[in-house]
Structure formats: C-alpha cells, structure tokens
Amino acid sequence: MIAPEQRTLYPEFEPYRSGHLDVGDGHSLYWELSGNPNGKPIVFLHGGPGGGSSPAHRRQFDPERYNILVFDQRGCGRSTPYASLQANTTWHLVEDIERLRVEVAGVEKWMVFGGSWGSTLSLAYAQKYPERASELVLRGIFLFQQYEIDWLYREGGASAVYPDKWDEFVAPIPQDERGDLVEAYRRRLTGEDADERLRAARAWSKWEAETVTMLPRPEVIDEFTSAEKAVAIARIENHYMATKGWLEEGQLLRGAEKLRAIPGIIVQGRHDSCTPPRAAWQLKQAWPEVDLQIVPDAGHLYDEPGILDGLIRATDRFAGR
C-alpha cells in the first residue's frame, strides 16, 4: 500500500485480459481488464471526447482491491475506425458502457469513475442505468450547458485567463467567422483539404491543452498537438460541442434526482479553467448527497497532486462497500 500522507499513482501493472468489442455501427472498442479479477468492479471513463485512455489511468486504482475496466471510446485511442463521427453520440457511448458491463466485465453493477468529459458520460450513464452504478467518483464536472461551451469558445470566458493563447486559437479563423468558433472549426475539421484539417486540429487541440494545465506543461501540449492525437481530439470534441453533447439544456441537473441513492464523490480543482467549479457547485445543489471536494490549489488534470490524492482517497473509501 502507498503511504496515506503521499498518495501517488500505484506502481505499474499490466492488464490480465484485453481485446476489442464490436458494438455495431462499424465501431470496435479497445478494452482491457486489470487488477484483481475478483475485486470490486470499476469502469474508467476517459476525458476528451476523443482523448483516449493510457496505462496511467488504471494506476489510479488499488490493483489488489479493484477489477478495473479501461477502454477507448468510439473513434479514439485504439478503437476503430479512427476519428470517426459516424454514430458517435453521448447516447451511443452510454449503450457502449452497458454492453461492456454485460459482455466484458460480466458484473451486475460497478463503480463508475470519470473525469472531465468522462464526468459528463458518467452522469448520463448513471441517470439512464442508476441500478448499475454502485458509486460515482467524478472529477472536473462538465454538464454541456451553454454557458460552459461559451466559456471555452467565446470571447470573455477562458480567453480572459489565457488571452495570449486565445489569440493563437482564433488566428486561423477570419474575423467575420469568429462569432461562432465551434462552427468555423467544424467546417475546417470536416472539410476535404487534409492539410487544412490537420492545421485546424492542431490549433483546436492546442487551445484544449492550454486550458487543462494550471502551470505550463509543454509535454501536455506536445501530446495534444501530435498528428495522431490532435485529429481525434479536435474532430470528436468539436462534434460534441456543436451538438451540446446531444443533451437538452440543464438535462443532467434535472436528472440528478436519479442519483440520490448512489454514493458519490466529486473532486474539483478551484483553479480549473477548463471545467470551472460552477458546474460542480450546481450539481451539488441538485444532488445534495454527493461529497463535493474543492481542491484549493489545483486546476483540471487528474495528475495534479491535490486532485490525484483526492481521487485515490475516494476510491479507497468505496473499496470495501
């Protein structure tokens, strides 16, 4: 066990089983199971949309106590087809999670753990299948309300925190198209010109990388803007932003009453410029039973010390239930 005063990622361990699940619509999802096959089942829902999973994600959980399912959502990571927008909506992904529970994990219910976009997806899944979520652990709440989208993609939100990076983000877009940056980028990310698609993908993904880091992290920017990752992040995330995640305004707040019997913990960075604390606070008002922990000196990413510590302690709290 890791000393309680300094919670960090668990030492590296490998999956004991992995594969692909055909979920229809031409999509095949990469998945892996790791940890203790007889442990408490948990599913990890990665951020993005389009971000993909990594070996570090499984290392947030005690491998002796948890049976951990990590997978790549439609169109990203090792799932195929790559960067596909076809049949790629929140509700397709919700059904994918349920199929993974039945056909891969083979469990009656499981803990659902999601950060950022993964928190959105966790809430959508738990509200549709509340009997299948034993607990919820969430980080960086994003509810796809219009003000949250505007914060990221209209003048006066995150642009006030990162004005220099904002100028870089809007630079590829002519002045007369900047009133709707999501749509302006959508046209470029789905156009016929491959070079323009890649340029737009890198610019979109670089803005994403700038807002997820509280302190400068060049390695995060390099990862997000690599040709391999930038296209999936930009195309799929833009696709979801343009449609408000296939959610009605306030839908996840109205549906929070379905969560009241599910134990939950939210770990939220006070200085999160990607998913600011307001949405987490709104969710707390709609779901009073949830334990909202605001970390004073942290931003958005899961591996910031205060955030990671809170997430590992949250899963430790639920391990014996």
C-alpha positions as CSV (number, residue, x, y, z in Angstrom):
1,M,0.0,0.0,0.0
2,I,1.1,3.6,-0.6
3,A,1.7,5.7,2.5
4,P,-1.5,7.7,3.2
5,E,0.3,11.0,3.5
6,Q,1.6,10.9,-0.1
7,R,-0.9,9.3,-2.5
8,T,0.5,8.9,-6.0
9,L,-0.2,6.5,-8.8
10,Y,0.1,2.9,-8.0
11,P,3.2,1.1,-9.4
12,E,2.9,-0.1,-13.0
13,F,0.9,-3.2,-13.6
14,E,-0.4,-4.8,-16.8
15,P,-3.9,-5.9,-17.9
16,Y,-4.7,-9.6,-17.4
17,R,-7.1,-9.6,-20.3
18,S,-7.7,-7.2,-23.3
19,G,-9.4,-7.2,-26.6
20,H,-11.9,-5.4,-28.9
21,L,-15.7,-5.4,-28.6
22,D,-17.8,-4.9,-31.7
23,V,-20.6,-2.5,-30.7
24,G,-22.2,-2.1,-34.1
25,D,-22.4,0.9,-36.4
26,G,-18.9,-0.2,-37.7
27,H,-17.3,0.6,-34.3
28,S,-14.9,-1.7,-32.4
29,L,-13.9,-0.7,-28.9
30,Y,-10.5,-1.5,-27.4
31,W,-10.8,-2.6,-23.8
32,E,-8.6,-4.0,-21.0
33,L,-9.2,-5.6,-17.6
34,S,-6.5,-5.3,-14.9
35,G,-6.1,-5.6,-11.2
36,N,-7.8,-8.3,-9.2
37,P,-10.3,-10.4,-11.2
38,N,-12.2,-11.0,-8.0
39,G,-12.0,-7.4,-6.8
40,K,-14.6,-4.6,-6.8
41,P,-15.6,-3.8,-10.4
42,I,-14.9,-0.3,-11.6
43,V,-15.1,1.3,-15.1
44,F,-12.9,4.2,-16.1
45,L,-14.4,6.8,-18.5
46,H,-11.7,8.9,-20.1
47,G,-11.9,12.6,-21.0
48,G,-12.0,14.2,-24.4
49,P,-14.3,13.5,-26.1
50,G,-11.7,11.8,-28.3
51,G,-8.9,11.8,-25.8
52,G,-8.4,8.0,-25.3
53,S,-7.0,6.1,-22.3
54,S,-3.5,5.4,-21.1
55,P,-1.7,3.0,-18.8
56,A,-1.6,5.7,-16.2
57,H,-5.3,5.7,-15.9
58,R,-5.6,2.2,-14.5
59,R,-2.9,3.1,-11.9
60,Q,-5.3,5.4,-10.1
61,F,-6.9,2.3,-8.5
62,D,-5.6,-0.2,-6.0
63,P,-4.9,-3.3,-8.1
64,E,-5.4,-5.6,-5.1
65,R,-8.9,-4.4,-4.4
66,Y,-10.3,-3.4,-7.8
67,N,-11.1,-5.2,-11.0
68,I,-10.5,-2.3,-13.4
69,L,-12.0,-1.9,-16.9
70,V,-10.4,0.8,-19.0
71,F,-11.5,1.3,-22.6
72,D,-11.2,3.8,-25.6
73,Q,-14.4,5.4,-26.6
74,R,-15.7,5.4,-30.2
75,G,-13.2,6.9,-32.7
76,C,-10.2,7.4,-30.4
77,G,-7.3,5.6,-28.9
78,R,-7.0,2.0,-30.1
79,S,-10.7,1.8,-31.0
80,T,-11.7,1.7,-34.7
81,P,-12.4,3.4,-37.1
82,Y,-10.2,6.3,-36.0
83,A,-11.6,9.8,-35.5
84,S,-15.0,8.7,-36.9
85,L,-18.0,10.9,-36.2
86,Q,-20.5,8.3,-37.6
87,A,-22.9,7.0,-34.9
88,N,-20.8,8.8,-32.3
89,T,-23.1,10.5,-29.7
90,T,-23.4,10.6,-25.9
91,W,-26.2,8.0,-26.1
92,H,-24.2,5.6,-28.3
93,L,-21.4,5.8,-25.7
94,V,-23.9,5.2,-22.8
95,E,-25.0,2.0,-24.5
96,D,-21.4,1.0,-25.2
97,I,-20.7,1.2,-21.4
98,E,-23.6,-1.0,-20.7
99,R,-22.5,-3.6,-23.3
100,L,-19.0,-3.6,-21.8
101,R,-20.6,-4.3,-18.4
102,V,-22.5,-7.3,-19.7
103,E,-20.3,-8.7,-22.3
104,V,-16.8,-8.0,-21.0
105,A,-16.9,-7.4,-17.2
106,G,-19.9,-9.7,-16.6
107,V,-20.9,-7.9,-13.4
108,E,-24.3,-6.8,-12.1
109,K,-23.1,-3.3,-11.2
110,W,-19.9,-1.4,-10.9
111,M,-18.3,1.8,-9.7
112,V,-18.3,4.5,-12.4
113,F,-15.2,6.8,-12.4
114,G,-15.0,9.7,-14.9
115,G,-13.1,12.9,-15.3
116,S,-13.9,16.0,-17.4
117,W,-16.0,14.7,-20.4
118,G,-15.8,11.4,-18.5
119,S,-17.8,13.0,-15.7
120,T,-20.5,14.0,-18.3
121,L,-20.6,10.5,-19.6
122,S,-20.7,9.0,-16.1
123,L,-23.7,11.2,-15.2
124,A,-25.5,10.3,-18.4
125,Y,-24.9,6.6,-17.8
126,A,-25.9,6.6,-14.2
127,Q,-29.1,8.6,-14.9
128,K,-30.1,6.1,-17.5
129,Y,-29.0,3.0,-15.6
130,P,-29.0,4.0,-11.9
131,E,-29.3,0.4,-10.8
132,R,-26.0,-0.4,-12.5
133,A,-23.9,2.3,-10.8
134,S,-22.8,1.2,-7.3
135,E,-20.9,4.5,-6.7
136,L,-19.7,7.5,-8.7
137,V,-16.3,9.2,-8.5
138,L,-16.1,12.3,-10.7
139,R,-13.6,15.0,-11.5
140,G,-13.9,18.3,-13.4
141,I,-17.7,18.5,-13.9
142,F,-18.9,19.4,-17.4
143,L,-22.7,19.4,-18.0
144,F,-22.8,20.8,-21.6
145,Q,-24.8,23.9,-20.5
146,Q,-24.5,26.7,-23.0
147,Y,-22.5,28.9,-20.6
148,E,-19.9,26.2,-20.2
149,I,-19.5,25.9,-24.0
150,D,-19.3,29.7,-24.3
151,W,-16.7,29.8,-21.5
152,L,-14.4,27.8,-23.7
153,Y,-15.2,29.0,-27.2
154,R,-16.5,32.6,-27.0
155,E,-14.7,35.9,-26.1
156,G,-14.9,36.7,-22.4
157,G,-14.6,33.3,-20.8
158,A,-11.3,31.3,-20.7
159,S,-10.0,33.9,-23.1
160,A,-9.7,36.3,-20.2
161,V,-7.5,33.9,-18.3
162,Y,-5.4,32.9,-21.4
163,P,-5.5,36.0,-23.7
164,D,-2.3,35.2,-25.5
165,K,-3.3,31.6,-26.1
166,W,-6.8,32.7,-27.2
167,D,-5.3,35.0,-29.8
168,E,-3.4,31.9,-31.2
169,F,-6.6,29.9,-31.1
170,V,-8.7,32.4,-33.1
171,A,-5.8,33.4,-35.5
172,P,-6.7,30.7,-38.2
173,I,-10.3,31.9,-38.3
174,P,-11.2,35.1,-40.4
175,Q,-12.7,37.9,-38.3
176,D,-16.2,37.5,-39.8
177,E,-16.4,33.9,-38.7
178,R,-15.3,34.4,-35.1
179,G,-18.8,34.8,-33.8
180,D,-19.2,31.0,-33.8
181,L,-15.8,29.4,-33.5
182,V,-17.2,25.9,-32.9
183,E,-18.9,26.1,-36.3
184,A,-16.0,27.8,-38.0
185,Y,-13.7,25.0,-36.8
186,R,-16.2,22.3,-37.7
187,R,-16.1,23.3,-41.3
188,R,-12.4,23.0,-41.4
189,L,-12.2,19.8,-39.4
190,T,-14.7,18.1,-41.7
191,G,-13.5,19.6,-45.0
192,E,-11.9,18.0,-48.0
193,D,-8.5,19.6,-47.5
194,A,-6.3,17.2,-45.4
195,D,-3.7,19.8,-44.7
196,E,-6.3,22.3,-43.5
197,R,-7.9,19.6,-41.4
198,L,-4.6,18.9,-39.6
199,R,-3.8,22.6,-39.1
200,A,-7.3,23.1,-37.6
201,A,-7.0,20.0,-35.4
202,R,-3.7,21.1,-34.0
203,A,-4.9,24.7,-33.3
204,W,-8.1,23.4,-31.6
205,S,-6.2,20.8,-29.6
206,K,-3.5,23.3,-28.5
207,W,-6.2,25.5,-27.0
208,E,-7.6,22.5,-25.2
209,A,-4.1,21.7,-23.9
210,E,-3.6,25.3,-22.7
211,T,-6.8,25.4,-20.6
212,V,-6.3,22.0,-18.9
213,T,-3.0,23.0,-17.3
214,M,-2.7,25.3,-14.3
215,L,1.0,25.6,-14.7
216,P,2.8,25.4,-18.1
217,R,3.2,21.7,-19.2
218,P,5.0,21.6,-22.6
219,E,4.7,17.8,-22.6
220,V,0.9,18.0,-22.5
221,I,0.8,20.5,-25.4
222,D,3.1,18.2,-27.4
223,E,0.9,15.2,-26.7
224,F,-2.3,17.0,-27.6
225,T,-1.0,18.5,-30.8
226,S,0.7,15.4,-32.2
227,A,-0.9,14.5,-35.5
228,E,-2.0,11.2,-34.1
229,K,-4.0,12.6,-31.2
230,A,-4.9,16.0,-32.4
231,V,-7.2,14.8,-35.1
232,A,-9.3,12.6,-32.8
233,I,-9.5,15.2,-30.0
234,A,-10.4,18.0,-32.3
235,R,-12.8,16.3,-34.6
236,I,-14.7,14.4,-31.9
237,E,-14.7,17.1,-29.3
238,N,-15.8,19.7,-31.8
239,H,-18.6,17.3,-33.0
240,Y,-19.9,17.1,-29.4
241,M,-19.6,20.8,-28.7
242,A,-21.5,21.6,-31.9
243,T,-24.4,19.5,-30.7
244,K,-24.3,20.3,-27.0
245,G,-23.5,16.6,-26.4
246,W,-26.9,15.5,-27.5
247,L,-28.2,16.9,-24.2
248,E,-31.0,19.3,-23.6
249,E,-30.1,22.4,-21.7
250,G,-29.9,21.5,-18.0
251,Q,-30.7,17.9,-18.6
252,L,-28.1,16.4,-16.3
253,L,-29.1,18.7,-13.5
254,R,-32.8,17.8,-13.8
255,G,-31.9,14.1,-13.9
256,A,-29.8,14.4,-10.7
257,E,-32.7,13.1,-8.6
258,K,-32.0,9.7,-10.1
259,L,-28.6,9.7,-8.4
260,R,-29.7,10.4,-4.8
261,A,-29.4,6.7,-3.8
262,I,-25.9,6.4,-5.3
263,P,-22.9,7.3,-3.1
264,G,-20.8,9.9,-4.9
265,I,-17.7,12.0,-4.6
266,I,-16.7,14.9,-6.8
267,V,-13.0,16.1,-6.8
268,Q,-12.9,19.6,-8.3
269,G,-9.9,22.0,-8.7
270,R,-10.6,25.5,-7.6
271,H,-8.5,26.9,-10.4
272,D,-9.8,24.6,-13.2
273,S,-10.1,26.8,-16.3
274,C,-11.3,24.0,-18.5
275,T,-14.3,22.9,-16.4
276,P,-14.7,25.7,-13.7
277,P,-16.2,24.9,-10.3
278,R,-19.6,26.5,-11.0
279,A,-21.0,23.4,-12.7
280,A,-19.8,21.1,-9.9
281,W,-21.5,23.5,-7.4
282,Q,-24.7,23.4,-9.4
283,L,-24.6,19.6,-9.4
284,K,-24.1,19.6,-5.7
285,Q,-27.3,21.7,-5.3
286,A,-29.2,19.2,-7.4
287,W,-27.6,16.2,-5.7
288,P,-27.2,17.2,-2.1
289,E,-25.9,13.8,-1.0
290,V,-22.7,13.9,-3.1
291,D,-19.5,14.8,-1.3
292,L,-18.0,17.8,-3.2
293,Q,-14.3,18.3,-2.5
294,I,-12.9,21.5,-3.9
295,V,-9.1,21.4,-4.0
296,P,-7.8,24.9,-3.4
297,D,-4.5,24.9,-5.3
298,A,-5.4,22.7,-8.2
299,G,-6.5,23.0,-11.8
300,H,-8.0,20.5,-14.2
301,L,-5.7,17.5,-14.8
302,Y,-6.1,14.3,-12.8
303,D,-2.4,14.0,-12.0
304,E,-2.1,17.3,-10.2
305,P,-1.1,16.4,-6.6
306,G,-4.2,17.6,-4.8
307,I,-6.6,16.1,-7.4
308,L,-4.8,12.7,-7.6
309,D,-4.7,12.5,-3.9
310,G,-8.5,13.2,-3.6
311,L,-9.3,10.6,-6.4
312,I,-7.3,7.8,-4.8
313,R,-8.8,8.5,-1.4
314,A,-12.3,8.5,-2.9
315,T,-11.8,5.0,-4.4
316,D,-10.2,3.8,-1.2
317,R,-13.3,5.0,0.7
318,F,-15.5,2.9,-1.5
319,A,-13.3,-0.2,-1.9
320,G,-14.9,-2.2,0.9
321,R,-18.5,-1.5,0.1
